Amino acid sequence: MAARTDPDRTARAPWVRARDRPAFLELLASPEVHTYLGGPRPRGELPETPARWPGSFVVERAGAMIGQVLLRRAMRHRRPAAHGKADLGYLFLPRAWGFGYAAEASAAVLDWFDGALPGEPVVLTTQTANAGSMRLAAKLGFTEVERFQAWDAERWLGRR
């Protein structure tokens, strides 16, 4: 990953550790985090141990998990323009919003990806109503490919 400008901010890969479980569960069960993602998952349905998969980066501040950046191949994407492309996503705890952590961590993951697969396109999908995510997509260099309706909301698909 890229060097951090603040020693209290780090992104590590690839997976959630056992000590991250409370924050991981908070991410998945948070109504605020999932406002534009179809709603939170009930805590009783969440796994005892967080899943481990490549392309999942934990974001820490002062040694505690505050979010997650995901970069996965979109093999079953609803939109043909995104199918097979690397798909960027991010989830951050509400207490970490507004400090630039998502931008910094996502940029670091994208820099890593660019080094590993130069020239490979990356897509990002968000609800147009999610102003914060729309600003972050623009800041990261994503440009609009299309808008579409899904899950009762207008969605935005961008490519970088």
JOLINKA-V61704 format. One line per field, one symbol per residue. psi: psi as a letter, one per 30 degrees, with the letter a starting at -180 (. if undefined). A space follows every 50 residues. Layout:
# JOLINKA-V61704
psi=???
This chain:
# JOLINKA-V61704
psi=llkkfjffklkllflkleffeeeeeeeffkeeegegggllkkeffkkekk kkkkgjkkklkhgkkfakkkjlkifhkfkeffkflkjklkkkkeffkggg eeeeeeeeeeeeeeeeikfklklkklkffieeeeeeeeefgkkkelklkk hglklkklk.
